[in-house]
Amino acid sequence: MAETSSNRIVITVLGKNRAGIVAAVAQILGDASVDIKDITQSIVGDIFTMTMIADLEGASTTFADLQASLAQAAEEVGVSIQMQREDVFNFMYRL
């Protein structure tokens, strides 16, 4: 099946830099069989930012359950994690 924007999600992470942020997000996605298509991260001073594009097509969980897992990880790691469908993101930001 062709990859479509409706299967893809955008995950953004923002917070104070510390060890384990990327690992926590990647572990959740890996456990859910979510395919990471692209990732970028940067650290400015002590502020960490990361944006991921991922594909839910083969995922073993729902969008809502994945969102809940990421919200729990955000609380545990002390960062903000937002997840939205790529088509919604593109519409909102007119990319």
N, C-alpha and C positions, 0 to 999 in steps of 0.2 A: 504494500500500500504506500502511496506517495506521502511524503512528509508534508503536512499542512500546518498553516499558522495556528489552527485551532488545537492542534496537539502540542504545540510548543508553549513554554512558559518562560517568563523573565523573573529571575530572583535577584533582588538587590539586598545587600548587607551593608550596614553602616554602624560603626561603633569604635570604641577605644581599642587599639591594637593589643592583641594578646595571643599567645600560642593556642592552637586548637580550633580557631574559627572555621577555617577552610575544611578541616577534617570533620568537624561536627556536621556541616552542611552536606559535604560529600558522602558521609556515612549514611545519612538519612536518605539521600537520593539513591545511593547504591543499594541499600536495603529494600527500596521500593522499585528497583529495576528501572529507574528513570535514567535516560541517556543524556549526559552532559554534552552539549554540542559546542559550546564556546564558554570561555571564562576569562575574565580580566579582573585584576585586583591592583590596588595601589595603596600606599601608606604615605600620608602627608603628615609630618610631625608624628603624633601618636594616634592619628585617626585612620582607621582601616575602612576601605570601601571595596566592594566586590560586586560584579554583575555577572550573572550566569544566564545562558540560554540553554534550555533543556527540553527534551522531547518526552511526552507522556505516553506515546503510543504503546509501548510494551510494559507500561507501569503495572505493578501489582496492587496499587492502591488508588483511591479516588483523589481528585483535585482537593476536595475539602479535607480529607484525612491527611494528605501531604501538607496542606497549609497548617493544620493543627500540629503536626509533628515539628514543622519548622518554627512555629510560634513557641513551642515548648523549648526547643533548642536555643532560640533567641534569648529566652529568659535565663536559661542555664548558663549560657556563654556571656551574657551581658551585652548583646548587640540588638539592633533592629533588623528584622528580616521581613521583607515584603515579597509576595509572590502574586503574579497575575498572568493571565493568558496573554500571549504575545500579540494577538490581534487587538485586544483591549488596550494594551500598552501602546501599540502603534497608533491607534485611534486617538488616545489621550494626548500623546506627544507629537502626533503628526509627523512621524519619521518617514 
